[in-house]
């Protein structure tokens, strides 16, 4: 009498396991929860755009000059208004693969064991993709195929060194397309907090639909965060609420600074560097801390539907004893108002006194 047996279609098991993982939101959730910067952008300002050669964001850069007081039969000004342009951002692609070889599949021939080994491979892929996205977000100089980084969007001295020209608009020539910038000279934490207030208020200038637009996200290096945290805990009352409290619930400690939630991120660069070129977080020449204030009403992390961490089915290789699934992600970081963003550089990163 033949032994009882169950035959599994492992191609189906592999593909359905990965697709179920994606359908449950784990892949996206795990990636976007990997760092505070990406988590905040995902929570506050994640957008999608269906196709298109480029991402196009309308920019209003001047007032309507025809608006004025009048009386009686005064004529109205009918001068045509040319006060809008557009910022253009190229799509960028990120991809990875998940592969299982024939021997591994054979040694783990039970359904539960195949799913377990696949879970480990998925975890490794998503960890790597999350790290890569965060590195791209904080790169001083984005790679040719990478997304626009925060340091390339919010630059040191944009009036003279705006080589990146985010959105295809040149901040050296167009004053409305310059972010705010301040160079720290603080030797005490109290003085540093004053500089933070000044930059915060500068980023708040100008309204949006008759409302003051304050930075809602602040990100700095670890030492700067700890200095401010210690100062505020001793001398001021601060509370976390709403999104800031939610951030704590997923593991991101934060400080409520005015209307802004302040985090630290290990990948924040030394934006000042040698005074001309900044240094990435892992550069041995890294010297000064940096703090970025962002109004995420004017920053969008844009993804393309159907290509937003899209997981393909497992396909058997024609030349290898292996099965592979591709994970593809089309994305870009965009801004519609650089003047609402700012960076504080050259922060003394080791000897600030109280």
C-alpha positions in Angstrom: 0.0 0.0 0.0 1.4 3.4 -1.0 2.3 5.9 1.6 0.0 8.9 2.1 1.6 12.0 0.4 0.7 15.6 -0.5 2.2 17.2 -3.5 2.6 21.0 -3.4 3.0 23.3 -6.4 5.9 25.3 -5.0 5.8 27.9 -7.8 2.2 28.8 -6.6 3.2 28.7 -2.9 6.1 31.0 -3.5 4.2 33.6 -5.5 1.0 33.5 -3.4 3.0 33.8 -0.1 4.8 36.9 -1.4 1.7 38.4 -2.9 -0.2 37.9 0.4 2.6 39.5 2.2 2.4 42.6 -0.1 -1.5 42.6 0.0 -1.4 42.8 3.8 0.7 46.0 3.6 3.7 44.5 5.4 6.2 45.3 2.7 5.2 49.0 2.4 4.6 49.4 6.2 7.9 47.8 7.1 9.8 50.0 4.7 8.2 53.3 5.6 8.5 52.6 9.3 12.2 52.0 9.0 13.3 55.6 9.7 11.6 58.7 11.1 12.0 60.8 7.9 10.4 58.3 5.6 7.7 57.4 8.1 6.7 61.1 8.5 6.6 61.7 4.7 4.5 58.6 4.3 2.1 59.6 7.1 1.8 63.3 6.2 2.5 63.7 2.5 2.6 60.6 0.3 1.2 61.2 -3.1 0.6 59.2 -6.3 0.7 60.2 -9.9 -0.6 58.0 -12.8 2.2 57.7 -15.3 3.5 60.7 -17.2 7.0 61.3 -18.5 7.8 63.5 -15.6 6.1 64.7 -12.3 4.8 68.2 -12.9 4.0 70.5 -10.0 2.5 74.0 -10.6 4.4 76.8 -8.9 2.9 80.2 -8.1 5.7 82.7 -7.7 4.1 86.2 -7.8 0.9 88.0 -6.7 -1.8 89.2 -9.1 -0.7 92.7 -9.8 -4.2 93.8 -11.0 -5.6 93.7 -7.4 -5.9 97.3 -6.0 -8.4 99.6 -4.3 -10.7 101.7 -6.6 -13.6 104.1 -6.4 -16.4 105.0 -8.6 -15.6 104.5 -12.3 -11.9 103.8 -11.9 -10.9 101.4 -14.7 -9.7 97.9 -13.7 -6.3 96.7 -14.6 -6.6 94.0 -17.2 -2.9 93.3 -17.6 -2.5 89.5 -18.3 -0.8 87.7 -15.4 2.2 85.5 -15.9 2.7 84.4 -12.3 2.8 80.7 -12.6 5.4 78.2 -13.7 6.0 74.5 -13.1 8.6 72.4 -11.4 9.5 69.2 -13.2 10.9 66.0 -11.5 12.1 62.9 -13.3 10.8 59.5 -12.1 13.4 57.3 -10.4 13.4 53.6 -10.1 14.4 51.3 -7.2 14.4 47.5 -7.5 15.5 44.3 -5.9 15.0 40.6 -6.3 14.0 37.7 -4.0 15.5 34.4 -5.1 15.2 30.9 -3.8 17.4 28.1 -5.2 16.4 24.6 -6.0 18.4 23.0 -3.2 17.0 25.3 -0.5 13.5 24.6 -1.8 14.1 20.9 -1.8 15.5 20.9 1.8 12.5 22.9 2.9 9.9 20.9 1.0 7.2 21.3 3.5 4.8 24.2 2.9 5.4 25.8 6.3 9.1 25.5 6.0 9.1 27.1 2.5 7.0 30.0 3.8 9.5 30.4 6.7 12.5 30.6 4.5 10.7 32.9 2.1 9.8 35.3 5.0 13.5 35.6 5.9 14.3 36.5 2.3 11.5 39.0 2.1 12.7 40.6 5.4 16.3 40.9 4.1 15.0 42.5 0.8 12.8 45.1 2.6 15.5 45.9 5.1 17.9 46.7 2.3 15.4 48.7 0.3 14.4 50.7 3.4 18.1 51.5 4.1 18.7 52.5 0.5 15.7 54.9 0.4 16.9 56.5 3.6 20.4 56.9 2.3 19.0 58.5 -0.9 16.9 60.9 1.1 19.9 62.2 3.0 22.7 62.1 0.4 24.6 65.4 0.0 24.8 64.7 -3.7 22.2 62.3 -5.1 23.3 59.6 -7.5 22.4 60.1 -11.1 19.6 57.4 -10.8 18.6 58.3 -7.3 15.7 60.5 -6.0 16.1 64.1 -5.1 17.6 64.2 -1.6 16.6 66.5 1.3 20.1 68.1 1.3 19.9 68.7 -2.4 16.5 70.3 -2.0 17.4 72.4 1.1 20.9 73.6 0.3 23.6 75.7 1.9 23.6 79.3 0.6 21.1 78.7 -2.3 21.6 82.2 -3.7 25.2 81.3 -4.7 25.5 77.5 -4.7 22.2 76.2 -6.1 23.8 73.9 -8.6 21.2 71.1 -8.0 18.3 73.3 -9.3 15.5 71.0 -7.9 12.5 70.9 -10.2 14.5 72.5 -13.0 14.2 76.0 -11.4 17.4 77.9 -10.6 17.4 79.4 -7.1 20.5 81.6 -7.9 18.3 83.6 -10.4 14.8 83.0 -8.9 14.5 84.4 -5.4 11.2 82.6 -4.8 12.9 79.3 -5.3 15.5 79.7 -2.5 15.2 77.8 0.8 16.1 79.4 4.1 19.6 78.9 5.4 21.4 79.8 8.6 24.9 79.1 9.8 25.2 78.4 13.5 27.7 80.3 15.7 26.2 79.0 19.0 28.6 77.8 21.8 25.7 77.2 24.2 22.5 75.2 23.8 20.5 78.2 24.8 22.0 80.1 21.8 21.4 77.1 19.5 17.7 77.1 20.5 17.5 80.8 19.7 19.0 80.1 16.2 16.4 77.3 15.8 13.6 79.7 16.6 14.9 82.2 14.2 15.2 79.7 11.3 11.8 78.3 12.2 10.1 81.7 12.1 11.9 82.5 8.8 10.5 79.3 7.3 7.1 80.4 8.5 7.1 83.7 6.6 4.4 84.0 3.9 1.0 82.4 4.1 -0.9 79.6 2.3 -4.6 80.4 1.7 -4.5 83.1 4.3 -2.9 80.9 7.0 0.5 80.9 8.4 2.5 77.9 7.3 4.8 76.6 10.0 7.4 73.8 9.6 5.9 70.6 10.9 9.0 68.4 10.6 12.5 68.9 12.0 15.3 66.4 11.6 18.8 66.7 12.9 21.8 64.6 13.9 21.9 62.7 17.2 24.0 65.1 19.3 22.0 68.1 18.3 18.8 66.4 19.2 20.2 65.3 22.6 21.4 68.8 23.4 18.1 70.3 22.7 16.2 67.5 24.5 18.3 68.0 27.6 17.8 71.8 27.5 14.1 71.6 27.0 13.5 68.9 29.6 15.2 71.0 32.3 13.8 74.4 31.4 10.6 74.1 29.3 7.4 72.1 29.2 6.9 70.2 26.0 4.3 67.7 24.9 3.8 65.3 22.0 0.4 64.9 20.4 -1.3 63.7 17.2 1.2 62.5 14.7 4.1 63.1 17.1 2.5 60.7 19.6 1.8 58.2 16.8 5.5 58.4 15.9 6.4 57.5 19.5 4.1 54.5 19.2 6.1 53.1 16.3 9.4 53.7 18.1 10.5 57.2 17.1 11.3 59.4 20.0 10.6 63.1 19.3 10.4 66.6 20.8 7.6 69.1 20.1 9.5 72.3 19.2 6.9 75.0 18.7 4.5 73.6 16.0 7.2 71.2 14.7 8.0 67.6 15.6 11.8 67.1 16.0 13.5 63.8 15.4 17.1 62.7 15.0 18.2 60.5 12.0 21.5 58.8 12.0 22.0 59.6 8.3 21.7 63.4 8.6 24.8 64.8 6.9 27.2 67.6 7.8 25.7 70.1 5.4 28.4 72.7 6.0 31.3 70.4 5.5 34.4 72.4 4.4 32.3 75.5 3.7 31.7 74.5 0.1 31.0 70.8 0.0 29.1 69.0 2.7 29.9 65.5 4.0 27.6 62.5 4.1 27.0 60.9 7.5 29.6 58.2 7.0 32.4 60.5 5.7 35.3 60.6 8.1 35.6 64.3 7.7 32.1 64.8 9.2 32.4 67.6 11.7 29.3 69.7 12.2 25.7 68.9 13.0 22.8 70.0 10.8 19.1 70.6 11.5 16.5 70.7 8.7 13.1 72.4 9.2 10.5 71.2 6.7 6.9 72.2 5.9 5.6 68.9 4.5 2.5 70.7 3.0 5.0 71.6 0.3 7.0 68.4 0.1 5.6 65.2 -1.6 7.0 61.7 -1.7 5.4 60.6 -5.0 5.0 57.1 -6.2 3.4 55.6 -9.3 0.4 53.3 -8.9 1.1 49.8 -10.0 4.8 50.4 -9.5 4.7 51.2 -5.8 6.7 48.4 -4.3 5.2 46.1 -6.9 6.0 42.5 -6.3 6.1 40.2 -9.3 5.5 36.5 -9.3 8.3 33.9 -9.0 9.7 32.9 -12.3 12.0 29.9 -12.9 15.4 30.8 -14.3 16.3 29.5 -17.7 19.9 29.2 -16.8 19.9 28.5 -13.0 18.3 26.1 -10.6 16.4 29.0 -9.0 13.2 31.0 -8.8 13.2 34.8 -8.7 10.7 37.6 -8.0 11.4 41.2 -8.8 10.3 44.1 -6.6 10.1 47.4 -8.4 9.4 50.9 -7.0 8.9 54.1 -9.1 9.3 57.2 -6.9 10.5 60.8 -6.4 10.8 63.4 -3.7 9.3 66.8 -4.8 8.8 70.2 -3.4 6.4 73.0 -4.5 7.8 75.7 -2.2 11.5 75.7 -1.3 11.1 79.0 0.5 9.1 77.2 3.3 12.1 74.9 4.0 15.3 75.6 5.9 18.6 74.2 7.2 20.8 75.2 10.1 24.4 74.2 9.5 27.8 74.3 11.3 26.3 73.2 14.6 29.0 72.6 17.2 28.6 68.8 17.6 30.6 68.1 20.7 31.3 71.1 23.0 28.0 73.0 23.4 27.6 74.1 27.0 24.3 74.8 28.7 
